[in-house]
Amino acid sequence: MTFPDTVRFLYNLGPELKHVKWDLARIRAVLAELGEPHRQTNPRFIHVAGTNGKGSTCAMVASGLIASGFRTGLYTSPHLVDPRERIQIDGEPVAESIWVSAFEEVHAACERLLAREAIDAHPSFFETVTAMAFLAFAREKVEVVSLETGLGGRLDATNVVDPEVSVITPIDFDHEAFLGSSIESIAAEKAGILKRNRPAVFSVQRPEALRVLEARALELDVPVTHSASLRIENLEIDRYGSRFRLVSDEILEISCPFAGAHQIENARVAAAAMLKFGLEAPAIAAGIARAKWPGRLERVRSNPDIILDGAHNPAGARALAAYILEFFPNEPIRIIYGAMRDKAVDEVTATLFPLAAEVIITAPDQPRAVAPEALAAVVEHANLRAAPNLAAALELAGHRPLTTFITGSLFLVGEARALLV
């Protein structure tokens, strides 16, 4: 089987959210059939859940592990352009040969289980790729994995590991149809990654989320470190990143290459997690400075700037709005926006569109995307135009040079990276 064959098969399994499996029986059956690859070589895991910031936190943690000399795995989702972005070893997506081999082994295991009626259906896209990741990490003798949950935590396919450290990044509203309509219910799902007696690191949280997390930690005798225990000093921030000192028992001089004030907290919680894991301060600082996380306030063109940001939920939109207000307060900007049907379009657009001199609405090339004409019927802006796809939106934008933000969906951001990077 070729790499394109595997990708076609995975996409034919259907959208990740549509076929999400709300129990761990299927992923556990697949991993057992594979010989428990997530336990084969006793890899160590740092497991990260949260609403926003968990991907960039995982990227910084993985970079710190690499700087410390560990053979390091990174598992994140979704991908922007190439599915192999989800499974990385030592900072690089796995080779196509490793991906194909892992897929073939996982798929064969699924077929055997289906033949014995040991599972009810072929595992979903996310379950399959999660099993592939564990297999690839075992085969490639990865020592430590920075592991991001997909959706929620308690019933997420990644929640089969016994992590050395669990991390909860900021919790906010997202995927309410799956996780519940209150912060408390969402926090309860995220708290599902906590394991008895295993240490955890909590980011700064809404009070109602923190109460849920603290109560669950108490039930499980989980020793908790709060990121706020690392004091921030000498903060400098600009359009392209930040520099600051973290002070606790140790002093860390941090240079964060990720733009946006929200990334300061993500860097702090990543540093707290790495300290809890036992990394040395110089490696933590070096790792954060070298970390890469595309598609999140990523400048891909200049004069004028084109900035990509996957602000797909209300908290992400607020973070992007804060960035625009701080660094582009007197500069007219353009927003190119496209979204998926399961997102809070009204709230996101109400946050972002008033900041723009011009808005172009479009659609990612995905079956769940909101059509531009449907968006036009529900959003308002004095200078609103529509384009059927991103290429057409960029052509429209080319007639007037403005700083442009492409946002609303990580699928749209991925298309933009393919076109512009």
WOGI-V365727 format. One record per residue. N is the residue number from 0. RES is the residue in one letter. OMEGA is omega in degrees with one decimal (NA if undefined). BURIAL is + if it has 9 or more other C-alpha atoms within 8 Angstrom, else -. D_FIRST is the distance of its C-alpha to the first C-alpha in Angstrom with 1 decimal. Layout:
n=N res=RES omega=OMEGA burial=BURIAL d_first=D_FIRST
n=N res=RES omega=OMEGA burial=BURIAL d_first=D_FIRST
This chain:
n=0 res=M omega=179.4 burial=- d_first=0.0
n=1 res=T omega=177.1 burial=- d_first=3.8
n=2 res=F omega=177.3 burial=+ d_first=6.8
n=3 res=P omega=177.7 burial=- d_first=8.4
n=4 res=D omega=-178.3 burial=- d_first=6.1
n=5 res=T omega=-178.8 burial=+ d_first=7.0
n=6 res=V omega=178.1 burial=+ d_first=10.4
n=7 res=R omega=179.6 burial=- d_first=11.0
n=8 res=F omega=-178.8 burial=- d_first=10.5
n=9 res=L omega=179.1 burial=+ d_first=12.8
n=10 res=Y omega=178.7 burial=+ d_first=15.3
n=11 res=N omega=174.7 burial=- d_first=15.5
n=12 res=L omega=176.0 burial=- d_first=16.8
n=13 res=G omega=-179.8 burial=+ d_first=19.8
n=14 res=P omega=-176.8 burial=- d_first=22.1
n=15 res=E omega=-176.3 burial=+ d_first=22.5
n=16 res=L omega=-177.3 burial=- d_first=26.2
n=17 res=K omega=-175.2 burial=- d_first=26.2
n=18 res=H omega=178.6 burial=- d_first=24.2
n=19 res=V omega=-177.3 burial=- d_first=25.7
n=20 res=K omega=-173.1 burial=- d_first=26.5
n=21 res=W omega=162.5 burial=- d_first=30.0
n=22 res=D omega=-175.1 burial=- d_first=30.0
n=23 res=L omega=-174.3 burial=+ d_first=28.1
n=24 res=A omega=-175.2 burial=- d_first=27.7
n=25 res=R omega=-180.0 burial=+ d_first=24.1
n=26 res=I omega=178.2 burial=+ d_first=22.9
n=27 res=R omega=178.4 burial=+ d_first=25.2
n=28 res=A omega=180.0 burial=+ d_first=23.9
n=29 res=V omega=-179.1 burial=+ d_first=20.3
n=30 res=L omega=176.8 burial=+ d_first=21.5
n=31 res=A omega=178.9 burial=- d_first=23.7
n=32 res=E omega=179.6 burial=+ d_first=21.0
n=33 res=L omega=-179.5 burial=+ d_first=19.2
n=34 res=G omega=177.9 burial=- d_first=22.5
n=35 res=E omega=-176.5 burial=+ d_first=23.9
n=36 res=P omega=179.3 burial=+ d_first=21.9
n=37 res=H omega=176.5 burial=+ d_first=24.4
n=38 res=R omega=-171.2 burial=- d_first=27.1
n=39 res=Q omega=-175.4 burial=+ d_first=25.7
n=40 res=T omega=180.0 burial=- d_first=27.0
n=41 res=N omega=177.1 burial=- d_first=29.7
n=42 res=P omega=177.0 burial=+ d_first=28.5
n=43 res=R omega=-175.2 burial=+ d_first=31.1
n=44 res=F omega=163.7 burial=+ d_first=30.5
n=45 res=I omega=-169.5 burial=+ d_first=32.4
n=46 res=H omega=-171.3 burial=+ d_first=31.7
n=47 res=V omega=173.6 burial=+ d_first=32.6
n=48 res=A omega=179.1 burial=+ d_first=33.5
n=49 res=G omega=179.2 burial=+ d_first=35.7
n=50 res=T omega=-179.7 burial=+ d_first=35.8
n=51 res=N omega=175.7 burial=+ d_first=36.0
n=52 res=G omega=-175.7 burial=+ d_first=35.4
n=53 res=K omega=178.4 burial=+ d_first=33.0
n=54 res=G omega=179.1 burial=+ d_first=30.2
n=55 res=S omega=175.5 burial=+ d_first=32.6
n=56 res=T omega=177.9 burial=+ d_first=34.2
n=57 res=C omega=-179.5 burial=+ d_first=30.9
n=58 res=A omega=178.7 burial=+ d_first=30.3
n=59 res=M omega=177.4 burial=+ d_first=33.8
n=60 res=V omega=-179.9 burial=+ d_first=33.5
n=61 res=A omega=179.7 burial=+ d_first=30.3
n=62 res=S omega=176.2 burial=+ d_first=32.1
n=63 res=G omega=177.3 burial=+ d_first=35.1
n=64 res=L omega=177.4 burial=+ d_first=33.2
n=65 res=I omega=179.2 burial=+ d_first=31.6
n=66 res=A omega=178.6 burial=+ d_first=35.2
n=67 res=S omega=176.2 burial=+ d_first=36.4
n=68 res=G omega=178.4 burial=- d_first=34.1
n=69 res=F omega=166.3 burial=+ d_first=31.6
n=70 res=R omega=-161.5 burial=+ d_first=27.9
n=71 res=T omega=172.3 burial=+ d_first=27.1
n=72 res=G omega=174.8 burial=+ d_first=24.4
n=73 res=L omega=177.5 burial=+ d_first=24.6
n=74 res=Y omega=-177.7 burial=+ d_first=23.1
n=75 res=T omega=174.5 burial=+ d_first=24.2
n=76 res=S omega=-8.1 burial=- d_first=23.6
n=77 res=P omega=173.4 burial=- d_first=23.2
n=78 res=H omega=179.2 burial=+ d_first=21.5
n=79 res=L omega=-176.8 burial=+ d_first=23.2
n=80 res=V omega=-172.8 burial=+ d_first=20.7
n=81 res=D omega=-179.8 burial=- d_first=17.4
n=82 res=P omega=-179.3 burial=- d_first=16.0
n=83 res=R omega=174.6 burial=+ d_first=15.8
n=84 res=E omega=-176.0 burial=+ d_first=19.6
n=85 res=R omega=-176.1 burial=+ d_first=19.8
n=86 res=I omega=-177.7 burial=+ d_first=18.9
n=87 res=Q omega=175.2 burial=+ d_first=21.0
n=88 res=I omega=-178.7 burial=+ d_first=22.3
n=89 res=D omega=172.1 burial=+ d_first=25.6
n=90 res=G omega=-178.9 burial=+ d_first=25.6
n=91 res=E omega=173.7 burial=- d_first=22.3
n=92 res=P omega=-179.1 burial=+ d_first=19.0
n=93 res=V omega=177.2 burial=+ d_first=16.5
n=94 res=A omega=178.6 burial=- d_first=14.4
n=95 res=E omega=-179.2 burial=- d_first=11.0
n=96 res=S omega=178.2 burial=- d_first=10.0
n=97 res=I omega=178.8 burial=+ d_first=12.1
n=98 res=W omega=-177.1 burial=+ d_first=10.8
n=99 res=V omega=179.6 burial=+ d_first=7.1
n=100 res=S omega=179.1 burial=- d_first=8.8
n=101 res=A omega=178.8 burial=+ d_first=11.3
n=102 res=F omega=-176.8 burial=+ d_first=9.3
n=103 res=E omega=179.1 burial=+ d_first=7.8
n=104 res=E omega=-179.8 burial=+ d_first=11.4
n=105 res=V omega=-179.2 burial=+ d_first=13.0
n=106 res=H omega=178.3 burial=+ d_first=11.4
n=107 res=A omega=177.3 burial=- d_first=12.2
n=108 res=A omega=178.8 burial=+ d_first=15.6
n=109 res=C omega=179.5 burial=+ d_first=16.1
n=110 res=E omega=177.6 burial=+ d_first=15.6
n=111 res=R omega=179.7 burial=- d_first=18.1
n=112 res=L omega=177.8 burial=+ d_first=20.5
n=113 res=L omega=179.6 burial=+ d_first=20.3
n=114 res=A omega=178.5 burial=- d_first=21.1
n=115 res=R omega=-175.6 burial=- d_first=24.0
n=116 res=E omega=178.9 burial=- d_first=25.0
n=117 res=A omega=172.5 burial=- d_first=25.2
n=118 res=I omega=-173.2 burial=+ d_first=23.8
n=119 res=D omega=-178.5 burial=- d_first=24.8
n=120 res=A omega=175.5 burial=- d_first=21.6
n=121 res=H omega=177.7 burial=- d_first=18.1
n=122 res=P omega=-179.5 burial=+ d_first=18.8
n=123 res=S omega=174.8 burial=+ d_first=19.3
n=124 res=F omega=-174.0 burial=+ d_first=17.4
n=125 res=F omega=178.1 burial=+ d_first=19.8
n=126 res=E omega=-178.5 burial=+ d_first=19.8
n=127 res=T omega=-178.0 burial=+ d_first=16.0
n=128 res=V omega=175.8 burial=+ d_first=16.0
n=129 res=T omega=177.0 burial=+ d_first=19.3
n=130 res=A omega=177.1 burial=+ d_first=17.9
n=131 res=M omega=-179.4 burial=+ d_first=15.1
n=132 res=A omega=179.6 burial=+ d_first=17.9
n=133 res=F omega=-180.0 burial=+ d_first=20.1
n=134 res=L omega=179.6 burial=+ d_first=17.5
n=135 res=A omega=179.9 burial=+ d_first=16.8
n=136 res=F omega=178.5 burial=+ d_first=20.5
n=137 res=A omega=-177.7 burial=+ d_first=21.3
n=138 res=R omega=-177.4 burial=- d_first=19.0
n=139 res=E omega=174.5 burial=- d_first=20.3
n=140 res=K omega=174.5 burial=- d_first=23.9
n=141 res=V omega=-177.4 burial=+ d_first=24.9
n=142 res=E omega=-178.9 burial=+ d_first=28.6
n=143 res=V omega=-179.7 burial=+ d_first=29.2
n=144 res=V omega=168.2 burial=+ d_first=27.3
n=145 res=S omega=-163.6 burial=+ d_first=28.7
n=146 res=L omega=179.3 burial=+ d_first=27.3
n=147 res=E omega=171.6 burial=+ d_first=27.9
n=148 res=T omega=175.1 burial=+ d_first=28.2
n=149 res=G omega=-177.3 burial=+ d_first=26.7
n=150 res=L omega=179.0 burial=- d_first=29.4
n=151 res=G omega=-178.1 burial=+ d_first=32.6
n=152 res=G omega=-174.3 burial=+ d_first=32.5
n=153 res=R omega=-177.5 burial=+ d_first=33.9
n=154 res=L omega=177.0 burial=+ d_first=31.0
n=155 res=D omega=-176.1 burial=+ d_first=28.3
n=156 res=A omega=178.0 burial=+ d_first=25.1
n=157 res=T omega=-171.1 burial=+ d_first=25.9
n=158 res=N omega=175.5 burial=+ d_first=29.3
n=159 res=V omega=-176.0 burial=- d_first=28.4
n=160 res=V omega=173.2 burial=- d_first=29.4
n=161 res=D omega=-170.0 burial=- d_first=32.9
n=162 res=P omega=173.6 burial=+ d_first=33.4
n=163 res=E omega=175.1 burial=+ d_first=35.9
n=164 res=V omega=171.5 burial=+ d_first=37.0
n=165 res=S omega=-176.6 burial=+ d_first=36.4
n=166 res=V omega=174.8 burial=+ d_first=37.1
n=167 res=I omega=176.9 burial=+ d_first=38.1
n=168 res=T omega=-174.5 burial=+ d_first=38.3
n=169 res=P omega=-179.0 burial=+ d_first=40.5
n=170 res=I omega=179.1 burial=+ d_first=40.3
n=171 res=D omega=-179.1 burial=+ d_first=41.0
n=172 res=F omega=172.5 burial=+ d_first=40.2
n=173 res=D omega=178.4 burial=+ d_first=36.6
n=174 res=H omega=-177.2 burial=+ d_first=34.6
n=175 res=E omega=-180.0 burial=+ d_first=37.9
n=176 res=A omega=-178.5 burial=- d_first=36.5
n=177 res=F omega=-169.7 burial=- d_first=34.4
n=178 res=L omega=-178.6 burial=+ d_first=36.5
n=179 res=G omega=-171.5 burial=+ d_first=40.0
n=180 res=S omega=178.2 burial=+ d_first=42.6
n=181 res=S omega=175.9 burial=- d_first=44.6
n=182 res=I omega=-179.0 burial=+ d_first=44.1
n=183 res=E omega=-179.3 burial=+ d_first=45.0
n=184 res=S omega=177.8 burial=+ d_first=42.3
n=185 res=I omega=179.1 burial=+ d_first=39.6
n=186 res=A omega=179.3 burial=+ d_first=41.0
n=187 res=A omega=177.3 burial=+ d_first=40.9
n=188 res=E omega=178.7 burial=+ d_first=37.2
n=189 res=K omega=-179.8 burial=+ d_first=36.6
n=190 res=A omega=179.4 burial=+ d_first=39.0
n=191 res=G omega=178.2 burial=+ d_first=36.7
n=192 res=I omega=-180.0 burial=+ d_first=34.9
n=193 res=L omega=-179.8 burial=+ d_first=38.2
n=194 res=K omega=-174.9 burial=+ d_first=38.4
n=195 res=R omega=176.1 burial=- d_first=41.7
n=196 res=N omega=178.8 burial=- d_first=43.4
n=197 res=R omega=-176.2 burial=+ d_first=40.6
n=198 res=P omega=178.6 burial=+ d_first=41.8
n=199 res=A omega=174.3 burial=+ d_first=41.0
n=200 res=V omega=179.1 burial=+ d_first=41.6
n=201 res=F omega=170.5 burial=+ d_first=42.7
n=202 res=S omega=170.7 burial=+ d_first=42.8
n=203 res=V omega=-172.0 burial=+ d_first=45.9
n=204 res=Q omega=165.4 burial=+ d_first=45.7
n=205 res=R omega=-178.6 burial=- d_first=47.6
n=206 res=P omega=-177.7 burial=- d_first=50.3
n=207 res=E omega=175.1 burial=- d_first=49.1
n=208 res=A omega=-177.7 burial=+ d_first=45.6
n=209 res=L omega=178.9 burial=+ d_first=47.1
n=210 res=R omega=179.8 burial=- d_first=49.3
n=211 res=V omega=-178.7 burial=+ d_first=46.3
n=212 res=L omega=-178.4 burial=+ d_first=44.4
n=213 res=E omega=-179.9 burial=- d_first=47.6
n=214 res=A omega=179.2 burial=- d_first=48.4
n=215 res=R omega=177.7 burial=+ d_first=45.0
n=216 res=A omega=179.2 burial=+ d_first=45.2
n=217 res=L omega=178.9 burial=- d_first=48.7
n=218 res=E omega=-173.0 burial=- d_first=47.5
n=219 res=L omega=-177.7 burial=+ d_first=44.9
n=220 res=D omega=-179.8 burial=+ d_first=47.1
n=221 res=V omega=173.4 burial=+ d_first=44.7
n=222 res=P omega=-172.9 burial=+ d_first=46.4
n=223 res=V omega=167.9 burial=+ d_first=45.9
n=224 res=T omega=176.6 burial=+ d_first=46.1
n=225 res=H omega=-179.5 burial=+ d_first=46.8
n=226 res=S omega=-178.6 burial=+ d_first=45.5
n=227 res=A omega=176.3 burial=- d_first=49.1
n=228 res=S omega=173.1 burial=- d_first=50.4
n=229 res=L omega=-175.7 burial=+ d_first=49.2
n=230 res=R omega=179.4 burial=+ d_first=51.9
n=231 res=I omega=178.3 burial=+ d_first=51.0
n=232 res=E omega=172.6 burial=- d_first=53.4
n=233 res=N omega=-175.8 burial=- d_first=53.9
n=234 res=L omega=170.7 burial=+ d_first=51.3
n=235 res=E omega=-178.5 burial=- d_first=50.6
n=236 res=I omega=175.9 burial=+ d_first=48.1
n=237 res=D omega=-176.6 burial=- d_first=47.3
n=238 res=R omega=-167.2 burial=- d_first=44.8
n=239 res=Y omega=179.1 burial=+ d_first=42.1
n=240 res=G omega=-177.0 burial=+ d_first=42.4
n=241 res=S omega=175.8 burial=+ d_first=45.0
n=242 res=R omega=-178.8 burial=+ d_first=46.9
n=243 res=F omega=177.5 burial=+ d_first=48.7
n=244 res=R omega=171.9 burial=+ d_first=49.9
n=245 res=L omega=-174.8 burial=+ d_first=48.9
n=246 res=V omega=170.1 burial=+ d_first=51.8
n=247 res=S omega=172.5 burial=- d_first=51.8
n=248 res=D omega=176.9 burial=- d_first=52.4
n=249 res=E omega=175.9 burial=- d_first=50.7
n=250 res=I omega=179.3 burial=+ d_first=50.7
n=251 res=L omega=175.2 burial=+ d_first=47.4
n=252 res=E omega=-171.0 burial=+ d_first=47.6
n=253 res=I omega=169.1 burial=+ d_first=44.7
n=254 res=S omega=-174.8 burial=+ d_first=43.3
n=255 res=C omega=-176.8 burial=+ d_first=40.8
n=256 res=P omega=-178.0 burial=+ d_first=38.7
n=257 res=F omega=-176.4 burial=+ d_first=37.8
n=258 res=A omega=176.3 burial=+ d_first=40.2
n=259 res=G omega=-179.2 burial=+ d_first=42.1
n=260 res=A omega=-179.7 burial=+ d_first=44.7
n=261 res=H omega=-179.4 burial=- d_first=42.4
n=262 res=Q omega=175.3 burial=+ d_first=40.3
n=263 res=I omega=178.3 burial=+ d_first=43.4
n=264 res=E omega=177.4 burial=+ d_first=43.1
n=265 res=N omega=177.7 burial=+ d_first=39.3
n=266 res=A omega=-180.0 burial=+ d_first=40.1
n=267 res=R omega=-179.6 burial=+ d_first=42.9
n=268 res=V omega=175.5 burial=+ d_first=40.9
n=269 res=A omega=178.4 burial=+ d_first=38.2
n=270 res=A omega=178.6 burial=+ d_first=40.9
n=271 res=A omega=178.7 burial=+ d_first=42.5
n=272 res=A omega=179.9 burial=+ d_first=39.3
n=273 res=M omega=175.3 burial=+ d_first=38.8
n=274 res=L omega=178.8 burial=+ d_first=42.4
n=275 res=K omega=178.5 burial=+ d_first=42.1
n=276 res=F omega=177.1 burial=- d_first=39.1
n=277 res=G omega=178.6 burial=- d_first=41.3
n=278 res=L omega=178.8 burial=+ d_first=40.3
n=279 res=E omega=-176.2 burial=- d_first=43.1
n=280 res=A omega=-179.2 burial=+ d_first=44.5
n=281 res=P omega=179.7 burial=- d_first=43.7
n=282 res=A omega=177.7 burial=+ d_first=40.0
n=283 res=I omega=-179.6 burial=+ d_first=40.0
n=284 res=A omega=-179.8 burial=+ d_first=41.7
n=285 res=A omega=-179.6 burial=+ d_first=39.5
n=286 res=G omega=179.3 burial=+ d_first=36.3
n=287 res=I omega=-178.5 burial=+ d_first=37.5
n=288 res=A omega=-176.3 burial=+ d_first=38.7
n=289 res=R omega=-172.7 burial=- d_first=35.3
n=290 res=A omega=177.9 burial=+ d_first=33.2
n=291 res=K omega=178.4 burial=- d_first=30.9
n=292 res=W omega=-172.3 burial=+ d_first=30.1
n=293 res=P omega=170.7 burial=- d_first=29.3
n=294 res=G omega=178.3 burial=+ d_first=30.4
n=295 res=R omega=-172.3 burial=+ d_first=33.5
n=296 res=L omega=-177.9 burial=+ d_first=36.6
n=297 res=E omega=177.5 burial=+ d_first=34.7
n=298 res=R omega=-177.3 burial=+ d_first=36.7
n=299 res=V omega=174.7 burial=+ d_first=34.5
n=300 res=R omega=177.6 burial=+ d_first=37.3
n=301 res=S omega=178.0 burial=- d_first=41.1
n=302 res=N omega=-0.2 burial=- d_first=44.3
n=303 res=P omega=179.8 burial=+ d_first=43.8
n=304 res=D omega=163.1 burial=+ d_first=41.3
n=305 res=I omega=-173.6 burial=+ d_first=38.2
n=306 res=I omega=-179.7 burial=+ d_first=37.2
n=307 res=L omega=176.7 burial=+ d_first=34.1
n=308 res=D omega=-178.6 burial=+ d_first=34.5
n=309 res=G omega=179.9 burial=+ d_first=32.5
n=310 res=A omega=-171.0 burial=+ d_first=35.8
n=311 res=H omega=178.8 burial=+ d_first=34.4
n=312 res=N omega=-174.5 burial=+ d_first=37.0
n=313 res=P omega=-179.6 burial=+ d_first=40.8
n=314 res=A omega=177.2 burial=+ d_first=40.9
n=315 res=G omega=177.8 burial=+ d_first=38.5
n=316 res=A omega=178.1 burial=+ d_first=40.7
n=317 res=R omega=178.6 burial=+ d_first=43.8
n=318 res=A omega=178.5 burial=+ d_first=42.4
n=319 res=L omega=179.1 burial=+ d_first=41.5
n=320 res=A omega=178.8 burial=+ d_first=45.0
n=321 res=A omega=178.6 burial=+ d_first=46.7
n=322 res=Y omega=-179.8 burial=+ d_first=45.0
n=323 res=I omega=-178.2 burial=+ d_first=46.0
n=324 res=L omega=-178.2 burial=+ d_first=49.6
n=325 res=E omega=-170.1 burial=- d_first=49.9
n=326 res=F omega=177.5 burial=- d_first=48.6
n=327 res=F omega=-170.8 burial=+ d_first=49.1
n=328 res=P omega=-176.6 burial=- d_first=52.3
n=329 res=N omega=-176.2 burial=- d_first=54.1
n=330 res=E omega=177.4 burial=- d_first=51.2
n=331 res=P omega=-179.7 burial=+ d_first=50.0
n=332 res=I omega=174.4 burial=+ d_first=46.3
n=333 res=R omega=172.2 burial=+ d_first=43.7
n=334 res=I omega=167.9 burial=+ d_first=41.1
n=335 res=I omega=-169.1 burial=+ d_first=38.0
n=336 res=Y omega=171.1 burial=+ d_first=36.8
n=337 res=G omega=-172.0 burial=+ d_first=34.1
n=338 res=A omega=174.9 burial=+ d_first=33.3
n=339 res=M omega=-172.7 burial=+ d_first=31.4
n=340 res=R omega=-176.2 burial=- d_first=33.3
n=341 res=D omega=-175.1 burial=- d_first=33.4
n=342 res=K omega=-178.5 burial=+ d_first=35.3
n=343 res=A omega=-173.5 burial=- d_first=39.1
n=344 res=V omega=-177.3 burial=- d_first=39.5
n=345 res=D omega=-176.2 burial=- d_first=43.3
n=346 res=E omega=-179.2 burial=- d_first=43.8
n=347 res=V omega=-178.1 burial=+ d_first=41.4
n=348 res=T omega=177.4 burial=+ d_first=42.8
n=349 res=A omega=178.2 burial=- d_first=46.4
n=350 res=T omega=-170.3 burial=+ d_first=45.8
n=351 res=L omega=-169.9 burial=+ d_first=44.3
n=352 res=F omega=178.5 burial=+ d_first=45.6
n=353 res=P omega=-178.8 burial=- d_first=49.3
n=354 res=L omega=-170.9 burial=+ d_first=48.5
n=355 res=A omega=171.9 burial=+ d_first=47.2
n=356 res=A omega=-177.7 burial=+ d_first=49.2
n=357 res=E omega=177.2 burial=+ d_first=46.5
n=358 res=V omega=172.2 burial=+ d_first=43.5
n=359 res=I omega=177.8 burial=+ d_first=40.7
n=360 res=I omega=-178.3 burial=+ d_first=38.7
n=361 res=T omega=-179.0 burial=+ d_first=35.2
n=362 res=A omega=169.7 burial=+ d_first=32.0
n=363 res=P omega=179.2 burial=+ d_first=28.5
n=364 res=D omega=-177.9 burial=- d_first=25.7
n=365 res=Q omega=-178.3 burial=- d_first=25.0
n=366 res=P omega=-179.1 burial=- d_first=26.0
n=367 res=R omega=-177.7 burial=- d_first=28.2
n=368 res=A omega=172.8 burial=+ d_first=30.1
n=369 res=V omega=179.7 burial=+ d_first=33.9
n=370 res=A omega=-179.7 burial=+ d_first=34.8
n=371 res=P omega=-179.8 burial=+ d_first=37.3
n=372 res=E omega=175.6 burial=- d_first=39.9
n=373 res=A omega=175.5 burial=- d_first=39.7
n=374 res=L omega=-177.7 burial=+ d_first=40.1
n=375 res=A omega=-178.7 burial=+ d_first=43.1
n=376 res=A omega=-174.1 burial=- d_first=44.8
n=377 res=V omega=-179.8 burial=- d_first=44.8
n=378 res=V omega=-179.0 burial=- d_first=45.2
n=379 res=E omega=172.5 burial=- d_first=48.2
n=380 res=H omega=-176.6 burial=+ d_first=48.8
n=381 res=A omega=-178.4 burial=- d_first=51.5
n=382 res=N omega=-174.8 burial=- d_first=49.1
n=383 res=L omega=174.5 burial=+ d_first=46.0
n=384 res=R omega=-178.3 burial=- d_first=43.7
n=385 res=A omega=176.4 burial=+ d_first=40.4
n=386 res=A omega=-175.3 burial=+ d_first=37.4
n=387 res=P omega=-178.8 burial=+ d_first=34.5
n=388 res=N omega=-175.0 burial=+ d_first=31.8
n=389 res=L omega=179.9 burial=+ d_first=31.8
n=390 res=A omega=178.6 burial=- d_first=32.0
n=391 res=A omega=177.6 burial=+ d_first=35.1
n=392 res=A omega=179.0 burial=+ d_first=36.5
n=393 res=L omega=176.8 burial=- d_first=36.3
n=394 res=E omega=175.2 burial=- d_first=38.0
n=395 res=L omega=-177.7 burial=- d_first=40.7
n=396 res=A omega=-175.8 burial=+ d_first=41.1
n=397 res=G omega=-178.7 burial=- d_first=41.5
n=398 res=H omega=-179.7 burial=- d_first=44.9
n=399 res=R omega=-177.7 burial=- d_first=46.5
n=400 res=P omega=176.9 burial=- d_first=45.7
n=401 res=L omega=166.9 burial=+ d_first=45.5
n=402 res=T omega=-171.1 burial=+ d_first=43.8
n=403 res=T omega=174.0 burial=+ d_first=40.8
n=404 res=F omega=175.7 burial=+ d_first=38.9
n=405 res=I omega=-167.2 burial=+ d_first=35.5
n=406 res=T omega=175.1 burial=+ d_first=35.1
n=407 res=G omega=-179.0 burial=+ d_first=34.7
n=408 res=S omega=175.3 burial=+ d_first=31.0
n=409 res=L omega=174.7 burial=+ d_first=28.3
n=410 res=F omega=177.8 burial=+ d_first=26.1
n=411 res=L omega=177.4 burial=+ d_first=28.8
n=412 res=V omega=177.9 burial=+ d_first=29.1
n=413 res=G omega=176.9 burial=+ d_first=25.5
n=414 res=E omega=179.6 burial=+ d_first=25.9
n=415 res=A omega=178.2 burial=+ d_first=29.1
n=416 res=R omega=-179.9 burial=+ d_first=27.5
n=417 res=A omega=-178.2 burial=- d_first=24.9
n=418 res=L omega=-166.8 burial=- d_first=28.0
n=419 res=L omega=-174.3 burial=- d_first=30.5
n=420 res=V omega=NA burial=- d_first=29.2
